Amino acid sequence: MTSLFFHRSPLLIFHNVCMRLLAYGLAQVGSAMAGRVLLAALVALLMGCASLPGEVQRPVSHARTDVDATRLAAVAAASTPDDSGQLSGVRLLPAGDQAFEALLALARAADQTIDAQYYLVADDASGRRFLRELSDAAARGVRVRLLVDDLDAAGEDALLAGLAAHPNVEVRMFNPLPVRSGGVGSRVLFSLHEFPRINRRMHNKLFVADNVFAVSGGRNIADAYFGRSRPANFIDMDLLSSGPVVRELSNVFDRYWSSEHAYPIQSLAAPGLGADAARRQFDAAVHQAGAAELPLAARDALGQGSVGAQLASGRLALHIASVRVIADGPGKAEAPDNGATAEGPVMNGNLELLQSARSEVLVASPYFVPDARTLDILQQANASGVRVSIMTNSLATTDAPLVHFGYARYRDALLQMKVALYELMPGAERQDNSIGEWHGSLGRLHAKLAVVDQRWLYIGSMNMDHRSAHCNTEIGLIVDSPELASEVAGLLQREQLSRSYRVRMAGESGRLQWVAPAGEKQVVLHSEPALNWGRQLRLSLLSMFVSEGLL
C-alpha cells in the first residue's frame, strides 16, 4: 500500500522539507535528522540532471469507428431500445469482484480494439491478470493501447515493455519521471528539479472495448480495488456504459494518447532484452502463480449477475439515460508559468451540479478538502434549505492522514452550515461482496460520487480536494437517471452510512462528538477515533511543510 499512498502527502512533504531546509541552511536546522534530509536534498539537486528523451516518435492512431459488426456491438444493440436516440446504456459496478470480472469479460469479447487508461496498474496478482488479458486479446488480432501514469509504475518498465513487445500492442507512460530506476521515493528524490511537472498526475480511470462498451469510475488496477488485498481494501464504484457516451470517452482517450505528455514505453525503458526475450519474460510473469481469477459472487448488492454471463447470453441489463462526459485535458499536466491553479473542467462540472440542487445532495469522497468556492456553494445550499450529507474516511480508515488533517480544519464550519458529516468506521465483520470488502480487511472509502435531488449522479475519478481540482487530470460522468441515483443513494445509506461515525457538535460547548451505531443503540465518542497526542503532534508538524493547495 505504500506506493498507493505516495502520490499524495509524502511527495509534497518531501519536496517542501527539502526546499525549506535548503532555503534556511544547515546552520538553522536544529537536529541531526534534518541535517541528513538536507544532505539528501543537496545530493538530489546535484545529481538531478536526468531528463526525458527529446525526439520521440508517437505513431498516430485513433479510436476505431467501424465496429458495427463486432460481437459487443450486437450485444449493445440487443440491450438498448431502438428509439434510445442520444441516450446511453448504464449499469453500476459496486462490487470489486464483479468489476474485475467485467473488465476481463469485455477484454475477452473484444474483436477489434481495447483502449485502457489508468493512474495505476500494479505489479500484483490483479495487475498481472489484467495485463495477461490484454496480451491474449492482442494475440487474437485485437489492437491494444494502454496508457499508464508513470509515478507509481516504479520497477514496471520491463513488464510493460514486455507487453509492448507483443504484436498489436502499444504502451505509453503519461508525464514520466526522468529517473527510471529505483522505487517511487528515490525516483522522486532524483527528479525534484522537475517537481512542478511531476507533481501533476493523470488520475483518469477508463477501459473501452471495441468503442462499444466502457468502464469508468474510481478503480485503478490493483488487488486493493478488487477485494484481494490484506489488510485493507478500497470501497469503490465503477460504471459500465454503452451508446453515445462511449464515443465521447474514446475521444477523451485519443486526446491523451496523442498528447506530448504520453511517451512510448520503449523510449523510456533502458535497452535490454530483445523483443522475443522480452515477450517470454512478460508471459512468464503474467502466468505465474497468484494471477488466478478472483472468486465471483453470483450476484451483487443490487441483485445483478456478472457482466460475463450476460455478455454470453447476448444481452446486458442496462438503465437508459442521458449521460454527459466531463474531462480535464492532458494539458493540465503542464505547470503554469504564473503559478495559477484554475479549477479543471471536472471539478467545475461537479460543483455546478451541486449548485443546481433544489432539495438534497449526497457526496462520497475519500479525500475531502473544500476550497472557497465549494464552501460558498454549501453555504448557499444551507440558505436554500437543501439537505447536504458528506461521507468521507475517518482518520482510522484513511490512507492519507495529512489530507484528513486538512479536512478536519473545516469540520466546524461544515457543521455550522448544517452539513451532515459521516466518517467511515474501521472494521469489517463479514464478507461483503457488494462493496469489494472481505472478512478481516479494513475497508477504505475510495468511491467518488455525488447524488443530487434523487435524480442526478456524478461518478468518476475526481476527489473533492485541491489536488484533483488543480493538479491531477480527472474524468467523470454526470448521469440523468432517477433509477441509478436511487441505487447509489441506497447503497451508500444501507452499506456505508450505517457503518460510519456521525460527527456532531455537542450543545453549547461546541466540542465535536463522533456517534457510532451499535445495533439499536449508539456509542458517543468525545475525542476523534484513532487520534492520540503523538499523532496529533506529527500531523501538526508535517502540515507546516505542505500548502493546503497541494492536498
C-alpha positions as CSV (number, residue, x, y, z in Angstrom):
1,M,0.0,0.0,0.0
2,T,3.0,2.3,0.3
3,S,3.0,3.2,-3.4
4,L,-0.7,3.8,-3.4
5,F,-0.2,6.5,-0.8
6,F,3.0,8.1,-2.1
7,H,1.4,10.3,-4.8
8,R,-0.3,12.4,-2.1
9,S,1.1,13.8,1.0
10,P,4.6,12.3,1.2
11,L,5.7,13.6,-2.2
12,L,4.7,17.1,-1.1
13,I,6.2,16.8,2.3
14,F,9.5,15.7,1.0
15,H,9.7,18.4,-1.6
16,N,8.7,21.2,0.8
17,V,11.1,19.9,3.5
18,C,14.0,19.9,1.1
19,M,13.2,23.3,-0.3
20,R,12.8,24.9,3.1
21,L,15.9,23.3,4.5
22,L,17.9,24.5,1.5
23,A,16.5,28.0,2.0
24,Y,17.2,28.3,5.7
25,G,20.5,26.4,5.6
26,L,22.0,23.8,7.7
27,A,23.0,26.3,10.5
28,Q,19.4,26.9,11.3
29,V,18.4,23.2,11.4
30,G,18.4,22.0,14.9
31,S,18.7,18.3,14.6
32,A,20.9,15.6,13.0
33,M,17.9,14.1,11.3
34,A,17.1,17.4,9.5
35,G,20.8,17.6,8.5
36,R,20.5,14.2,6.9
37,V,17.5,15.3,5.0
38,L,19.3,18.4,3.9
39,L,22.3,16.3,2.7
40,A,19.9,14.0,0.8
41,A,18.3,17.1,-0.8
42,L,21.7,18.5,-1.8
43,V,22.7,15.2,-3.4
44,A,19.4,15.1,-5.2
45,L,19.8,18.6,-6.6
46,L,23.4,17.9,-7.6
47,M,22.6,14.6,-9.3
48,G,19.1,15.5,-10.5
49,C,20.2,16.0,-14.1
50,A,18.3,13.2,-15.7
51,S,16.0,14.3,-18.5
52,L,13.3,12.8,-20.7
53,P,14.2,11.9,-24.3
54,G,13.9,14.7,-26.8
55,E,12.9,13.2,-30.1
56,V,10.1,10.8,-29.5
57,Q,8.2,9.0,-32.2
58,R,4.5,8.7,-31.4
59,P,2.7,6.7,-34.1
60,V,-0.7,8.3,-34.8
61,S,-3.8,6.2,-34.1
62,H,-7.4,6.8,-33.3
63,A,-10.4,5.0,-31.8
64,R,-12.0,2.7,-34.4
65,T,-15.5,3.6,-35.5
66,D,-16.1,0.7,-37.9
67,V,-17.3,-1.6,-35.1
68,D,-20.9,-2.4,-36.0
69,A,-20.0,-5.9,-37.0
70,T,-18.4,-6.8,-33.6
71,R,-19.9,-9.1,-31.1
72,L,-20.0,-6.3,-28.5
73,A,-21.9,-4.1,-30.9
74,A,-24.5,-6.8,-31.3
75,V,-24.9,-7.1,-27.5
76,A,-25.2,-3.4,-27.2
77,A,-27.9,-3.2,-29.9
78,A,-29.8,-6.0,-28.2
79,S,-29.5,-4.3,-24.8
80,T,-30.7,-0.8,-26.0
81,P,-34.2,0.2,-27.2
82,D,-34.3,1.2,-30.9
83,D,-35.7,4.6,-30.0
84,S,-33.0,5.4,-27.5
85,G,-31.5,8.1,-29.8
86,Q,-28.8,10.0,-28.0
87,L,-29.4,8.2,-24.7
88,S,-26.8,5.7,-23.4
89,G,-27.0,2.4,-21.5
90,V,-25.5,2.4,-18.0
91,R,-25.0,-0.1,-15.2
92,L,-23.4,0.3,-11.8
93,L,-20.5,-2.0,-10.8
94,P,-20.4,-1.7,-7.0
95,A,-18.7,-5.0,-6.2
96,G,-14.9,-5.3,-6.6
97,D,-15.1,-8.9,-7.8
98,Q,-17.7,-8.2,-10.4
99,A,-16.0,-5.0,-11.6
100,F,-12.8,-7.0,-12.2
101,E,-14.7,-9.8,-14.0
102,A,-16.4,-7.2,-16.2
103,L,-13.0,-5.9,-17.4
104,L,-11.8,-9.4,-18.2
105,A,-15.1,-10.3,-19.9
106,L,-15.0,-7.2,-22.1
107,A,-11.4,-7.9,-23.0
108,R,-12.2,-11.5,-24.0
109,A,-15.2,-10.4,-26.1
110,A,-13.4,-7.6,-27.9
111,D,-12.9,-8.1,-31.6
112,Q,-11.1,-5.0,-32.8
113,T,-9.7,-2.7,-30.1
114,I,-9.1,-2.2,-26.4
115,D,-8.1,1.2,-25.0
116,A,-7.2,1.4,-21.3
117,Q,-6.1,4.4,-19.3
118,Y,-5.2,4.2,-15.6
119,Y,-3.4,6.1,-12.9
120,L,-2.2,2.7,-11.6
121,V,-1.7,-0.8,-13.0
122,A,0.0,-2.5,-10.1
123,D,2.5,-5.3,-10.4
124,D,0.4,-7.7,-8.3
125,A,-2.0,-10.6,-9.0
126,S,-4.8,-8.3,-10.3
127,G,-2.4,-6.2,-12.4
128,R,-0.7,-9.1,-14.0
129,R,-4.0,-10.9,-14.7
130,F,-5.2,-7.7,-16.4
131,L,-2.1,-7.4,-18.5
132,R,-2.3,-11.1,-19.4
133,E,-5.8,-10.5,-20.7
134,L,-4.6,-7.6,-22.8
135,S,-1.8,-9.7,-24.4
136,D,-4.2,-12.6,-25.0
137,A,-6.6,-10.1,-26.8
138,A,-3.6,-8.8,-28.9
139,A,-2.8,-12.4,-29.9
140,R,-6.3,-12.7,-31.4
141,G,-5.6,-9.6,-33.5
142,V,-7.2,-7.0,-31.2
143,R,-5.3,-3.7,-31.3
144,V,-4.4,-2.8,-27.7
145,R,-3.4,0.7,-26.5
146,L,-2.5,1.1,-22.8
147,L,-1.8,4.5,-21.2
148,V,-0.5,4.5,-17.6
149,D,0.5,7.3,-15.3
150,D,4.2,6.9,-14.6
151,L,4.5,7.9,-10.9
152,D,3.5,4.6,-9.3
153,A,5.0,2.5,-12.1
154,A,8.3,2.2,-10.4
155,G,10.0,-1.0,-11.3
156,E,7.5,-1.9,-14.0
157,D,9.4,-0.8,-17.1
158,A,10.4,-4.3,-18.0
159,L,6.9,-5.7,-17.5
160,L,5.2,-3.0,-19.6
161,A,7.9,-3.1,-22.2
162,G,7.4,-6.8,-22.4
163,L,3.7,-6.3,-23.1
164,A,4.5,-3.7,-25.7
165,A,6.8,-6.1,-27.5
166,H,3.8,-8.2,-28.4
167,P,2.3,-7.6,-31.9
168,N,-0.8,-5.3,-31.9
169,V,0.2,-3.7,-28.5
170,E,1.3,-0.1,-27.7
171,V,2.1,1.1,-24.2
172,R,2.6,4.7,-23.3
173,M,3.5,6.4,-20.0
174,F,2.0,9.7,-19.0
175,N,4.1,12.5,-17.7
176,P,7.1,10.3,-16.9
177,L,9.7,10.9,-14.3
178,P,13.2,11.3,-15.9
179,V,14.7,8.8,-13.4
180,R,13.7,5.2,-14.3
181,S,15.5,3.1,-11.7
182,G,14.7,2.6,-8.0
183,G,11.5,2.8,-6.1
184,V,9.0,5.6,-6.1
185,G,10.8,7.5,-3.3
186,S,14.2,7.5,-4.9
187,R,12.8,8.3,-8.4
188,V,11.0,11.4,-6.9
189,L,14.1,12.3,-4.9
190,F,16.3,12.5,-8.0
191,S,13.6,14.2,-10.1
192,L,13.0,17.1,-7.7
193,H,14.4,19.5,-10.3
194,E,11.2,18.9,-12.2
195,F,8.8,18.9,-9.2
196,P,6.3,21.4,-10.7
197,R,5.8,19.0,-13.5
198,I,5.9,15.6,-11.8
199,N,3.5,16.9,-9.1
200,R,0.8,16.8,-11.8
201,R,-0.5,13.3,-12.4
202,M,-3.0,11.6,-14.7
203,H,-5.6,10.3,-12.3
204,N,-8.1,9.0,-15.0
205,K,-9.6,5.5,-15.0
206,L,-11.0,4.3,-18.3
207,F,-11.4,1.0,-20.2
208,V,-13.0,0.9,-23.6
209,A,-13.7,-2.3,-25.6
210,D,-14.4,-2.0,-29.4
211,N,-15.5,1.6,-28.9
212,V,-18.8,0.0,-27.8
213,F,-18.6,-0.6,-24.0
214,A,-16.7,1.4,-21.5
215,V,-15.9,1.1,-17.7
216,S,-15.0,4.2,-15.8
217,G,-15.1,5.4,-12.2
218,G,-12.8,5.2,-9.2
219,R,-11.0,1.9,-9.5
220,N,-7.4,1.5,-10.5
221,I,-6.0,-1.9,-11.5
222,A,-4.6,-3.4,-8.2
223,D,-5.6,-6.0,-5.7
224,A,-6.9,-3.4,-3.2
225,Y,-9.6,-2.3,-5.6
226,F,-11.0,-5.8,-6.2
227,G,-11.2,-7.3,-2.7
228,R,-7.9,-9.2,-3.0
229,S,-5.7,-7.3,-0.6
230,R,-4.6,-7.6,3.0
231,P,-5.0,-5.9,5.4
232,A,-7.1,-3.2,3.5
233,N,-9.4,-2.9,0.5
234,F,-10.9,0.1,-1.1
235,I,-14.7,0.6,-1.2
236,D,-15.2,1.9,-4.7
237,M,-17.7,2.2,-7.6
238,D,-17.5,2.0,-11.4
239,L,-20.0,2.5,-14.2
240,L,-20.4,0.3,-17.3
241,S,-21.7,2.3,-20.2
242,S,-22.7,1.8,-23.9
243,G,-24.0,4.1,-26.6
244,P,-23.1,7.7,-27.5
245,V,-21.2,8.3,-24.2
246,V,-18.6,5.6,-25.2
247,R,-17.7,7.5,-28.4
248,E,-17.1,10.6,-26.2
249,L,-14.9,8.7,-23.8
250,S,-12.9,7.3,-26.7
251,N,-12.3,10.9,-27.9
252,V,-11.0,11.8,-24.5
253,F,-8.7,8.8,-24.6
254,D,-7.4,9.8,-28.0
255,R,-6.5,13.3,-26.8
256,Y,-4.4,11.8,-24.0
257,W,-2.9,9.1,-26.3
258,S,-1.7,11.7,-28.8
259,S,-0.5,14.2,-26.2
260,E,3.1,15.2,-26.0
261,H,2.9,14.1,-22.3
262,A,2.5,10.4,-23.4
263,Y,5.8,8.6,-24.1
264,P,6.1,5.2,-25.6
265,I,7.5,2.8,-23.0
266,Q,10.3,1.9,-25.4
267,S,11.6,5.4,-25.4
268,L,11.9,5.3,-21.6
269,A,12.9,1.8,-20.7
270,A,16.6,1.0,-20.8
271,P,17.7,-1.1,-23.7
272,G,17.8,-4.7,-22.5
273,L,16.3,-7.9,-23.8
274,G,15.4,-8.3,-27.4
275,A,11.7,-8.4,-28.4
276,D,11.4,-12.2,-28.3
277,A,13.1,-12.5,-24.9
278,A,11.0,-9.5,-23.5
279,R,7.8,-11.3,-24.6
280,R,8.9,-14.5,-23.0
281,Q,9.8,-12.8,-19.8
282,F,6.4,-11.0,-19.8
283,D,4.5,-14.2,-20.5
284,A,6.3,-16.0,-17.6
285,A,5.5,-13.1,-15.2
286,V,1.7,-12.8,-16.0
287,H,1.2,-16.6,-15.9
288,Q,2.9,-17.2,-12.6
289,A,1.0,-18.5,-9.6
290,G,-1.2,-15.9,-7.9
291,A,-2.6,-14.4,-11.0
292,A,-5.7,-16.6,-10.9
293,E,-9.1,-15.1,-11.2
294,L,-11.0,-13.6,-8.2
295,P,-13.8,-15.8,-6.7
296,L,-17.0,-14.4,-8.1
297,A,-20.3,-13.9,-6.2
298,A,-23.4,-15.0,-8.1
299,R,-25.0,-11.5,-7.6
300,D,-24.0,-8.2,-6.2
301,A,-25.9,-6.0,-3.7
302,L,-28.2,-4.8,-6.5
303,G,-29.1,-8.3,-7.5
304,Q,-27.1,-8.1,-10.7
305,G,-25.5,-11.1,-12.2
306,S,-22.0,-11.0,-13.7
307,V,-21.3,-9.0,-16.9
308,G,-19.5,-12.0,-18.4
309,A,-22.6,-14.2,-18.1
310,Q,-24.9,-11.5,-19.6
311,L,-22.5,-10.9,-22.5
312,A,-22.6,-14.7,-23.2
313,S,-26.4,-14.5,-23.2
314,G,-26.3,-11.7,-25.8
315,R,-27.9,-9.0,-23.7
316,L,-26.9,-6.8,-20.8
317,A,-29.4,-5.4,-18.3
318,L,-28.9,-1.6,-18.6
319,H,-30.6,1.6,-17.5
320,I,-31.2,4.0,-20.4
321,A,-30.2,7.6,-19.5
322,S,-28.7,10.8,-20.7
323,V,-25.0,10.9,-19.8
324,R,-22.6,13.8,-20.1
325,V,-18.8,13.3,-20.1
326,I,-16.7,15.9,-18.2
327,A,-13.0,15.6,-18.6
328,D,-9.8,17.5,-17.9
329,G,-7.5,17.8,-20.9
330,P,-3.9,16.4,-20.9
331,G,-2.6,19.9,-20.9
332,K,-3.5,20.1,-17.2
333,A,-0.2,18.2,-16.6
334,E,1.7,21.3,-17.5
335,A,2.7,23.5,-14.6
336,P,1.6,27.1,-15.5
337,D,4.4,29.7,-15.6
338,N,2.5,32.1,-13.5
339,G,1.7,29.6,-10.8
340,A,-2.1,29.9,-11.4
341,T,-4.2,26.9,-10.3
342,A,-7.5,27.2,-12.1
343,E,-10.1,24.5,-11.5
344,G,-10.3,21.8,-14.1
345,P,-13.5,21.1,-16.1
346,V,-14.3,18.0,-13.9
347,M,-14.3,19.9,-10.6
348,N,-16.1,22.8,-12.3
349,G,-18.8,20.5,-13.7
350,N,-19.2,18.7,-10.4
351,L,-19.6,22.0,-8.4
352,E,-22.1,23.3,-10.9
353,L,-24.1,20.1,-10.4
354,L,-24.0,20.6,-6.6
355,Q,-25.0,24.2,-7.1
356,S,-28.1,23.1,-9.1
357,A,-29.5,21.2,-6.2
358,R,-33.0,22.1,-5.0
359,S,-33.7,19.6,-2.3
360,E,-30.8,17.1,-1.4
361,V,-27.1,16.4,-2.0
362,L,-25.2,13.3,-1.0
363,V,-21.5,13.3,-1.6
364,A,-19.0,10.5,-1.1
365,S,-15.3,11.4,-1.4
366,P,-12.3,9.6,0.2
367,Y,-10.4,12.9,0.4
368,F,-12.5,16.0,1.1
369,V,-10.7,19.3,1.5
370,P,-13.1,22.1,0.4
371,D,-11.9,25.3,-1.3
372,A,-13.6,28.7,-1.0
373,R,-15.9,28.0,-3.9
374,T,-17.1,24.7,-2.5
375,L,-17.8,26.3,0.9
376,D,-19.7,29.1,-0.8
377,I,-21.9,26.5,-2.7
378,L,-22.5,24.6,0.6
379,Q,-23.4,27.8,2.3
380,Q,-25.9,28.7,-0.5
381,A,-27.4,25.2,-0.2
382,N,-27.9,25.7,3.6
383,A,-29.5,29.1,3.0
384,S,-31.9,27.5,0.4
385,G,-32.9,24.6,2.6
386,V,-31.0,22.0,0.6
387,R,-30.0,19.0,2.8
388,V,-26.3,18.1,2.3
389,S,-24.6,14.9,3.5
390,I,-20.9,14.3,3.0
391,M,-19.3,10.9,3.6
392,T,-15.5,10.6,3.8
393,N,-12.9,8.5,5.5
394,S,-12.3,8.8,9.2
395,L,-8.7,9.1,10.5
396,A,-8.9,5.4,11.4
397,T,-9.6,4.4,7.8
398,T,-7.9,6.9,5.6
399,D,-4.7,6.1,3.7
400,A,-3.8,9.8,3.6
401,P,-3.7,11.1,7.2
402,L,-2.3,14.5,6.3
403,V,-5.2,15.1,3.8
404,H,-7.6,14.1,6.5
405,F,-5.9,16.6,8.8
406,G,-6.6,19.2,6.1
407,Y,-10.3,18.2,6.0
408,A,-10.6,18.3,9.8
409,R,-9.9,22.1,9.8
410,Y,-13.3,22.5,8.1
411,R,-15.5,20.3,10.2
412,D,-16.7,23.1,12.5
413,A,-17.6,25.3,9.5
414,L,-19.3,22.5,7.7
415,L,-21.4,21.6,10.7
416,Q,-22.4,25.2,11.2
417,M,-23.7,25.1,7.6
418,K,-25.9,22.1,8.8
419,V,-23.9,19.7,6.6
420,A,-24.3,16.1,7.8
421,L,-20.8,14.7,8.2
422,Y,-20.2,10.9,8.1
423,E,-16.8,9.3,8.5
424,L,-16.3,5.7,7.7
425,M,-15.6,3.5,10.7
426,P,-12.8,0.8,10.7
427,G,-13.6,-2.9,10.8
428,A,-15.2,-5.4,8.5
429,E,-17.0,-8.1,10.4
430,R,-18.4,-10.0,7.4
431,Q,-17.7,-10.8,3.8
432,D,-19.4,-8.2,1.8
433,N,-19.1,-8.7,-2.0
434,S,-21.3,-5.7,-2.7
435,I,-18.6,-3.3,-1.8
436,G,-15.4,-5.3,-2.6
437,E,-14.6,-5.9,1.1
438,W,-13.7,-9.2,2.7
439,H,-13.7,-10.6,6.2
440,G,-10.8,-9.4,8.2
441,S,-9.8,-6.5,6.0
442,L,-10.0,-2.8,6.6
443,G,-12.5,-1.0,4.3
444,R,-11.3,2.4,3.0
445,L,-13.6,4.6,1.1
446,H,-12.4,5.3,-2.5
447,A,-15.6,5.9,-4.4
448,K,-16.1,9.4,-5.8
449,L,-19.8,10.0,-6.1
450,A,-22.5,12.7,-5.8
451,V,-26.3,12.2,-5.9
452,V,-28.3,15.4,-6.4
453,D,-32.1,15.7,-6.0
454,Q,-32.5,11.9,-6.2
455,R,-32.1,12.3,-10.0
456,W,-28.6,13.2,-11.0
457,L,-25.5,11.1,-10.4
458,Y,-21.8,12.1,-10.7
459,I,-19.3,9.2,-10.8
460,G,-15.7,9.4,-11.8
461,S,-12.1,9.7,-10.7
462,M,-12.1,13.1,-9.0
463,N,-11.8,13.6,-5.3
464,M,-13.3,16.7,-3.7
465,D,-9.9,18.2,-2.8
466,H,-7.4,20.7,-4.2
467,R,-5.2,18.1,-5.8
468,S,-8.0,16.8,-8.0
469,A,-9.2,20.4,-8.7
470,H,-5.9,21.9,-9.7
471,C,-3.1,19.3,-10.1
472,N,-4.3,16.0,-11.4
473,T,-6.2,15.2,-14.6
474,E,-9.6,13.7,-14.0
475,I,-12.6,12.2,-15.9
476,G,-16.2,11.8,-14.8
477,L,-19.8,11.2,-15.9
478,I,-23.0,13.1,-15.0
479,V,-26.0,10.8,-15.4
480,D,-29.6,11.9,-15.5
481,S,-31.3,8.8,-14.1
482,P,-33.5,8.7,-11.0
483,E,-33.2,4.9,-11.0
484,L,-29.4,5.0,-11.0
485,A,-29.3,7.8,-8.4
486,S,-31.6,5.8,-6.2
487,E,-29.4,2.7,-6.5
488,V,-26.3,4.7,-5.5
489,A,-28.0,6.5,-2.6
490,G,-29.4,3.2,-1.4
491,L,-26.1,1.5,-1.4
492,L,-24.4,4.4,0.5
493,Q,-27.1,4.6,3.1
494,R,-27.5,0.9,3.5
495,E,-23.9,-0.3,3.3
496,Q,-21.8,2.7,4.3
497,L,-23.7,5.4,6.4
498,S,-24.8,2.6,8.7
499,R,-21.1,1.8,9.3
500,S,-19.9,5.4,9.7
501,Y,-19.4,7.8,12.6
502,R,-21.9,10.7,12.5
503,V,-19.9,13.8,13.5
504,R,-21.8,16.4,15.5
505,M,-21.4,19.4,17.8
506,A,-22.1,18.9,21.5
507,G,-24.6,21.5,22.5
508,E,-23.3,24.9,23.7
509,S,-19.8,23.6,24.3
510,G,-19.2,23.3,20.5
511,R,-17.0,20.3,21.0
512,L,-17.1,17.6,18.4
513,Q,-18.6,14.2,19.1
514,W,-18.4,11.0,17.0
515,V,-21.6,9.0,17.2
516,A,-21.1,5.3,16.3
517,P,-24.0,3.0,15.6
518,A,-24.0,-0.1,17.8
519,G,-27.0,-2.2,16.9
520,E,-30.1,-0.4,18.0
521,K,-28.0,1.8,20.3
522,Q,-25.4,4.5,19.8
523,V,-22.0,5.0,21.3
524,V,-20.9,8.6,21.7
525,L,-17.1,9.3,21.5
526,H,-15.9,12.6,22.8
527,S,-12.5,12.5,21.0
528,E,-11.6,11.7,17.5
529,P,-11.1,7.9,16.9
530,A,-7.5,6.9,16.2
531,L,-6.1,10.3,17.2
532,N,-3.7,10.5,20.1
533,W,-1.4,13.3,21.2
534,G,1.6,11.8,19.4
535,R,-0.3,11.5,16.1
536,Q,-1.7,15.0,16.5
537,L,1.7,16.4,17.0
538,R,3.2,14.6,14.0
539,L,0.3,15.8,11.7
540,S,0.5,19.3,13.0
541,L,4.3,19.5,12.4
542,L,4.0,17.9,8.9
543,S,1.2,20.2,7.9
544,M,3.6,23.1,8.4
545,F,5.5,21.9,5.4
546,V,2.6,21.4,3.0
547,S,0.4,24.1,1.5
548,E,-3.2,23.2,1.6
549,G,-3.5,24.0,-2.1
550,L,-1.4,20.8,-2.7
551,L,-3.6,18.4,-0.7
